[in-house]
Amino acid sequence: MAEPTTETRTVISPRAGTKICWLIAIPLLAAAAYFFWSPITLQSPDTGAIFNCGSAASPPSEGFQRGTCGDLSTVNSMRAMFLGGTGLLLAILGTALFGMNRRQETREVAARDEEPRRSESAGSTTTGVDKDSEPAAGATRADKD
């Protein structure tokens, strides 16, 4: 039996301050998406009629809609840009200021008897299967060659 070998890897994880900044940034980004894609409705104070004014993503295009809705789509567009920019800025600055933890982890791995070798055709890994042996179940004759 082969000797066990050790394998190392670098694990990167955010620090506590970075996680808090990300948790605060997520609702800001969600609110930005809400204000950008949610429909805008306007209720007339005189008649109580509800009028659809589109959204910040698709503002009203006809003259009557633009006259009735005014700058509501622009207002929601500005809200979305402000909240999205604030959320992104908070996430980026939080990551830059607090940073990430990097640590090395090691584990023991049992060595294999045979190392995988490369197949000549498709670059797939085989484990010491003879080229003249029968193909695996479900494999076609073309896969064998």
N, C-alpha and C positions, 0 to 999 in steps of 0.2 A: 504494500500500500504506500502511496506517495505521501510525502511530508506536507502538512498543511502550510499554506502560505498566507501572508497578510495582504490585504487590499486596502488602500486608502482612498478617500474621496474628500473633496472640499464641500462643506455645506454652508450655504449663505442664507441667513435669516434676518429679517428686519428687527431693529431694536424697538423697545417699548414706545419711545417718542415717535418713531416712524409709523408704527402701527396706529397710534392715536391720531396722527395727522391723516392717515389713509381713512380711518373710520369717520373722521369729520368731513373729509373730501367726498366720500361716497354719497351722502345725502345732498350735498351741494350739486354734484353732477346729475343726480336723479331729478332734482328740482329744475335744473337747466333743461333737461330733456322734456320734462313735463311742460314747462312754459313754451318750449319751442314747438312741440307737436300736438299739444292739446287744443281742441277747438275753442274758439272765442265766441261767446254769445252775448248779445246785448239786449236788455229788456227796456222797452220804451216806458218812461215814467208816466206818460199820459194815457196810453192805451193798454199797457201791460203786454204788448206783443213782443215775442222773442224773435230776434233776428240773428242769423248765423253770419259771423264775420270772418270765417276761415280760420287760419292759424298763423303763427309766425313763419312756419315752413311754407305755407301757401296763402299769402295775403289776398285780400279781395282784388279782383281785376276789373270789374265793371264800375262805371261811374257812380251808379246809385249806391252800390255797396261801399265804395270808398267814401262817399259823402256821408253815409249813415254811420259807418264804423269809425271814421276819423283815423287817428293814429294808434288804435288798439293793437294792431299787428306789429307796429314798430315798437311800441312799449314792451310787448311780450318778447320781441326779438332782442331788445336791449337787456331785459331781465335775464333771458337765457344766456346771452353772451357774458354778462357780468357774473352770473352764478357759475357758469362753466369755466370761465377764466379764473375765478377765485378758487374753485375746486381743484383745477389743474395746478395752479400756482402753489396752493397749500400742500398738495401731494408731492410736488417736485421739490419745494423748499424743505419740507419735512424730511424727505429722503436725503437731501443734500446736507442738512444740518445735523440730523441724528445718525444717519448712516445705517450700515448693515454689519452684522456680526459674521465673521468668517471663522470656521473651525474645521479642523481635520478630524475625520472619523476613521478608525481602522477596524477591520474585522478579519477573522480567520476564514479562509476559503480552502476547502479541500482541493488539492490539485487533481486534474483529470488524468486518466491513463493515456489518452490520446488527445492531442490538440486538434481542434477543427482545422480542416484544410479547405482551400478555395477550389470550387468547381471550375472547370475550364470554360463552360458556356455562359451561364447567366450570373456568375459571381455569387451564387448562393453557397452557404456554408454546409458542408457535409461532415459527418462524423465517422470517417474511415469506411464508408460503404464502397465495396468493390464496384467498378464500373460494369463488370460482366455479370453481376448478381441480378436477381429479379427485381423489378421496380416495386416500390411500396404500393400498398393498397390504394386504389383510386388514381394512381399515376398512369399516364399513357406511355406508349412505346417511345414517343418523341422526347419525353422527359428523361428517359433512361440514357439516351444518346447525347 
